[in-house]
Amino acid sequence: MAVFPPSGSHSFTPQAPYWSFGDANGSGAEQINYGIMSEAWGYQISPALRAIIVGNVTENANLYCGASPVHNYGPHNVPSGYQFHGSLSGLQTSCIYRTVVSINFRHANGSGNLNVQWNWRITWVL
């Protein structure tokens, strides 16, 4: 599983409410709207990985507060170039959140799986 950041968690502030990350398999971003305490995220599979995928991919994403489930963003069965995304309001500053995305796909030699997790928290540090 790819984990961003590699250790700890990313801290959002009112001055820096946006964060992007990625590796050879894909790239993502998370943004906090401090006015309504909501989050919005997106993740896309890299062109190199999309090149070996045959047909649609299935994706499921979940948000956790520590180990406790907060929200399921729903499963998707979509083309590999799809921009996966989700949003949720009612977030808290007392939590270290984990967004976990699992993507399953077929390729010429069988099947594959991409698991991505990003850890983050909301702060009011000025």
PAVOMI-367631 format. One record per residue: residue in three letters; x, y, z of N, C-alpha, C in turn. Coordinates in nm, 2 decimals. Atoms other than C-alpha are relative to their C-alpha. Layout:
ala,X,Y,Z,X,Y,Z,X,Y,Z
...
//
This chain:
met,0.08,-0.12,0.00,0.00,0.00,0.00,0.09,0.12,0.00
ala,-0.06,-0.13,0.00,0.12,0.35,-0.09,-0.06,0.08,0.11
val,0.05,-0.09,-0.11,0.10,0.58,0.22,0.06,0.13,-0.02
phe,-0.04,-0.14,0.01,0.12,0.96,0.20,-0.05,0.07,0.13
pro,-0.15,0.01,0.02,0.30,1.11,0.37,0.05,-0.13,0.05
pro,-0.05,0.13,-0.04,0.53,0.81,0.43,0.00,-0.03,0.15
ser,0.02,0.02,-0.15,0.51,0.87,0.81,-0.07,0.12,0.05
gly,0.07,-0.11,-0.06,0.29,1.07,1.03,-0.13,0.04,-0.08
ser,0.12,-0.05,0.07,0.01,1.29,0.88,0.03,0.14,-0.05
his,-0.01,-0.14,0.05,-0.02,1.60,0.68,-0.10,0.09,0.08
ser,0.08,-0.09,-0.08,-0.15,1.90,0.88,-0.04,0.12,-0.09
phe,0.06,-0.12,0.08,-0.38,2.15,0.70,-0.01,0.11,0.10
thr,0.02,-0.13,-0.08,-0.40,2.51,0.82,-0.09,0.09,-0.09
pro,0.08,-0.10,0.08,-0.62,2.80,0.71,0.08,0.06,-0.11
gln,-0.09,-0.06,0.10,-0.32,2.94,0.52,0.04,-0.10,-0.11
ala,-0.04,0.11,0.09,-0.25,2.60,0.35,-0.10,-0.11,0.00
pro,0.11,0.10,0.00,-0.58,2.42,0.29,0.01,-0.10,-0.11
tyr,-0.01,0.09,0.11,-0.45,2.22,-0.01,0.12,-0.08,0.00
trp,-0.11,0.09,-0.01,-0.22,1.93,-0.04,-0.01,-0.10,-0.12
ser,-0.01,0.10,0.11,-0.11,1.71,-0.34,0.11,-0.09,0.03
phe,-0.09,0.11,-0.03,0.08,1.39,-0.34,-0.01,-0.10,-0.12
gly,0.00,0.10,0.10,0.17,1.10,-0.57,0.12,-0.08,-0.01
asp,-0.11,0.09,0.03,0.40,0.83,-0.70,-0.02,-0.05,-0.14
ala,0.01,0.06,0.13,0.45,0.62,-1.01,-0.14,-0.06,-0.04
asn,0.13,0.06,0.02,0.10,0.47,-0.97,-0.11,0.09,-0.02
gly,0.11,-0.10,0.01,-0.11,0.78,-0.94,0.03,0.13,0.08
ser,-0.01,-0.12,-0.07,-0.16,1.12,-0.80,-0.13,0.04,0.06
gly,0.12,-0.05,-0.06,-0.40,1.28,-0.56,0.01,0.13,0.07
ala,0.00,-0.13,-0.07,-0.50,1.59,-0.37,-0.11,0.00,0.10
glu,0.10,-0.01,-0.11,-0.70,1.68,-0.06,-0.01,0.15,0.03
gln,0.02,-0.14,-0.03,-0.85,2.02,0.02,-0.10,0.02,0.11
ile,0.09,-0.03,-0.11,-1.01,2.16,0.33,-0.07,0.13,-0.02
asn,0.08,-0.12,0.00,-1.29,2.42,0.33,-0.02,0.04,0.14
tyr,0.01,-0.04,-0.14,-1.25,2.59,0.67,-0.13,0.07,0.03
gly,0.12,-0.07,-0.02,-1.57,2.79,0.62,-0.11,-0.09,0.05
ile,0.11,0.10,-0.04,-1.79,2.48,0.65,0.06,-0.13,0.05
met,-0.07,0.12,-0.05,-1.53,2.23,0.78,-0.03,-0.13,-0.08
ser,0.02,0.12,0.09,-1.55,2.00,0.48,0.13,-0.03,-0.07
glu,-0.12,0.04,0.08,-1.30,1.81,0.27,-0.05,-0.04,-0.14
ala,0.03,0.05,0.14,-1.28,1.73,-0.10,0.14,-0.06,-0.04
trp,-0.12,0.07,0.05,-1.03,1.48,-0.25,-0.02,-0.05,-0.14
gly,0.00,0.06,0.13,-0.94,1.34,-0.58,0.13,-0.09,-0.02
tyr,-0.12,0.09,0.03,-0.71,1.06,-0.71,-0.02,-0.05,-0.14
gln,0.00,0.05,0.14,-0.62,0.95,-1.06,0.12,-0.10,-0.02
ile,-0.10,0.10,0.04,-0.43,0.64,-1.18,0.10,0.07,-0.10
ser,-0.10,-0.05,0.09,-0.10,0.73,-1.36,-0.02,-0.05,-0.14
pro,0.01,0.05,0.14,-0.09,0.71,-1.74,0.08,-0.13,-0.02
ala,-0.08,0.12,0.01,0.18,0.44,-1.71,-0.08,-0.12,0.04
leu,0.08,0.11,-0.05,-0.05,0.22,-1.50,-0.12,-0.02,-0.09
arg,0.12,0.01,0.08,-0.35,0.30,-1.71,0.03,-0.08,-0.13
ala,-0.04,0.06,0.13,-0.16,0.17,-2.02,-0.01,-0.15,0.01
ile,0.01,0.15,-0.01,-0.16,-0.19,-1.89,-0.14,-0.05,0.04
ile,0.13,0.04,-0.05,-0.52,-0.19,-1.76,-0.09,-0.03,-0.12
val,0.10,0.05,0.10,-0.78,-0.38,-1.97,-0.14,0.02,0.06
gly,0.14,-0.02,-0.04,-1.14,-0.26,-1.93,-0.01,0.10,0.12
asn,0.03,-0.09,-0.12,-1.30,-0.08,-1.63,0.08,-0.05,0.12
val,-0.06,0.02,-0.13,-1.16,-0.06,-1.28,-0.11,0.01,0.10
thr,0.09,-0.02,-0.11,-1.35,-0.10,-0.96,0.07,0.06,0.12
glu,-0.06,-0.08,-0.10,-1.28,0.14,-0.68,-0.09,0.01,0.12
asn,0.07,-0.03,-0.12,-1.39,0.18,-0.32,0.09,0.09,0.09
ala,-0.07,-0.09,-0.09,-1.29,0.46,-0.08,-0.07,0.02,0.13
asn,0.05,-0.02,-0.13,-1.33,0.50,0.29,0.08,0.10,0.08
leu,-0.06,-0.10,-0.09,-1.26,0.77,0.55,-0.01,-0.05,0.14
tyr,-0.01,0.04,-0.14,-1.15,0.68,0.90,0.05,0.11,0.09
cys,-0.06,-0.09,-0.11,-1.09,0.88,1.22,0.07,-0.10,0.09
gly,-0.07,0.10,-0.06,-0.81,0.68,1.36,-0.04,-0.14,-0.06
ala,0.05,0.13,0.05,-0.94,0.32,1.34,-0.15,-0.01,-0.03
ser,0.15,0.00,0.01,-1.31,0.42,1.34,-0.05,0.05,-0.14
pro,0.06,-0.04,0.13,-1.50,0.43,1.01,-0.08,0.13,0.01
val,0.07,-0.12,0.00,-1.64,0.77,0.93,-0.10,0.01,-0.12
his,0.08,-0.01,0.12,-1.77,0.75,0.57,0.05,-0.09,-0.11
asn,-0.03,0.08,0.13,-1.78,0.52,0.26,-0.04,0.09,-0.11
tyr,0.03,-0.08,0.12,-1.76,0.72,-0.06,-0.07,-0.07,-0.11
gly,0.07,0.08,0.10,-1.93,0.44,-0.25,0.09,-0.07,-0.10
pro,-0.08,0.07,0.10,-1.80,0.18,-0.49,-0.03,0.06,-0.14
his,0.01,-0.04,0.14,-1.74,0.27,-0.86,0.05,-0.10,-0.09
asn,-0.05,0.08,0.10,-1.69,0.07,-1.17,0.00,0.09,-0.13
val,-0.01,-0.11,0.09,-1.55,0.31,-1.42,0.13,-0.02,-0.09
pro,-0.12,0.01,0.08,-1.28,0.36,-1.70,0.12,0.03,0.09
ser,-0.12,-0.02,-0.08,-0.92,0.36,-1.57,0.04,0.15,0.00
gly,-0.03,-0.14,0.00,-0.89,0.73,-1.66,-0.08,0.09,0.09
tyr,0.09,-0.08,-0.09,-1.16,0.84,-1.42,0.07,0.07,0.11
gln,-0.05,-0.08,-0.11,-1.09,1.11,-1.17,-0.08,-0.04,0.13
phe,0.07,0.04,-0.12,-1.19,0.94,-0.84,-0.01,0.12,0.09
his,0.02,-0.12,-0.09,-1.33,1.19,-0.59,-0.10,-0.02,0.11
gly,0.09,0.00,-0.10,-1.52,1.25,-0.28,0.00,0.12,0.08
ser,0.00,-0.12,-0.09,-1.62,1.51,-0.02,-0.09,-0.04,0.11
leu,0.07,0.02,-0.13,-1.76,1.52,0.33,0.01,0.13,0.08
ser,0.00,-0.11,-0.09,-1.86,1.79,0.57,-0.02,-0.05,0.14
gly,0.01,0.03,-0.14,-1.88,1.80,0.95,0.12,-0.06,0.06
leu,-0.12,0.05,-0.05,-1.52,1.73,1.01,0.05,0.07,0.13
gln,-0.05,-0.05,-0.13,-1.33,1.78,1.34,0.15,0.02,0.00
thr,-0.15,-0.02,-0.02,-0.99,1.91,1.45,0.06,-0.10,0.09
ser,-0.05,0.09,-0.10,-0.96,1.64,1.71,0.04,-0.14,-0.05
cys,-0.02,0.13,0.06,-0.90,1.36,1.46,0.12,0.00,-0.10
ile,-0.09,0.03,0.11,-0.62,1.22,1.25,-0.08,-0.09,-0.10
tyr,0.08,0.07,0.10,-0.81,1.11,0.93,0.09,-0.08,-0.09
arg,-0.07,0.09,0.10,-0.71,0.83,0.69,-0.10,-0.02,-0.11
thr,0.08,0.03,0.12,-0.85,0.82,0.34,0.06,-0.12,-0.06
val,-0.05,0.12,0.06,-0.81,0.47,0.20,-0.08,-0.04,-0.13
val,0.06,0.03,0.14,-0.87,0.39,-0.17,0.05,-0.13,-0.05
ser,-0.04,0.13,0.05,-0.87,0.04,-0.31,-0.05,-0.01,-0.15
ile,0.04,0.00,0.14,-0.87,0.00,-0.69,0.05,-0.14,-0.06
asn,-0.03,0.13,0.06,-0.89,-0.34,-0.86,-0.02,0.01,-0.15
phe,0.01,0.00,0.14,-0.83,-0.40,-1.23,0.05,-0.13,-0.06
arg,-0.05,0.11,0.08,-0.75,-0.65,-1.50,0.11,0.05,-0.09
his,-0.10,-0.03,0.10,-0.44,-0.66,-1.72,0.02,-0.12,-0.08
ala,-0.02,0.11,0.10,-0.31,-0.89,-2.00,0.04,-0.13,0.07
asn,-0.05,0.12,-0.07,-0.15,-1.13,-1.74,-0.09,-0.04,0.12
gly,0.08,0.03,-0.11,-0.43,-1.14,-1.49,-0.07,0.12,0.06
ser,0.06,-0.11,-0.06,-0.55,-0.90,-1.23,0.10,0.08,0.09
gly,-0.09,-0.08,-0.08,-0.40,-0.62,-1.02,-0.08,0.08,0.11
asn,0.07,-0.08,-0.11,-0.48,-0.41,-0.71,0.09,0.12,0.04
leu,-0.07,-0.12,-0.05,-0.37,-0.06,-0.61,-0.07,0.05,0.12
asn,0.05,-0.05,-0.13,-0.42,0.05,-0.25,0.08,0.12,0.03
val,-0.06,-0.13,-0.04,-0.35,0.41,-0.15,-0.07,0.05,0.12
gln,0.05,-0.06,-0.12,-0.38,0.58,0.18,0.07,0.13,0.03
trp,-0.06,-0.13,-0.04,-0.33,0.94,0.29,-0.05,0.04,0.13
asn,0.03,-0.04,-0.14,-0.32,1.06,0.65,0.00,0.15,0.02
trp,0.00,-0.15,-0.01,-0.42,1.41,0.74,-0.08,0.04,0.12
arg,0.08,-0.06,-0.11,-0.56,1.64,1.01,-0.02,0.14,-0.03
ile,0.04,-0.14,0.02,-0.72,1.98,1.03,0.05,0.07,0.13
thr,-0.04,-0.08,-0.11,-0.55,2.24,1.25,-0.05,0.15,-0.02
trp,0.03,-0.15,0.01,-0.63,2.61,1.32,0.13,0.08,0.03
val,-0.12,-0.07,-0.03,-0.26,2.70,1.36,0.01,0.11,-0.11
leu,-0.02,-0.11,0.09,-0.20,3.04,1.21,0.14,0.03,-0.03
//
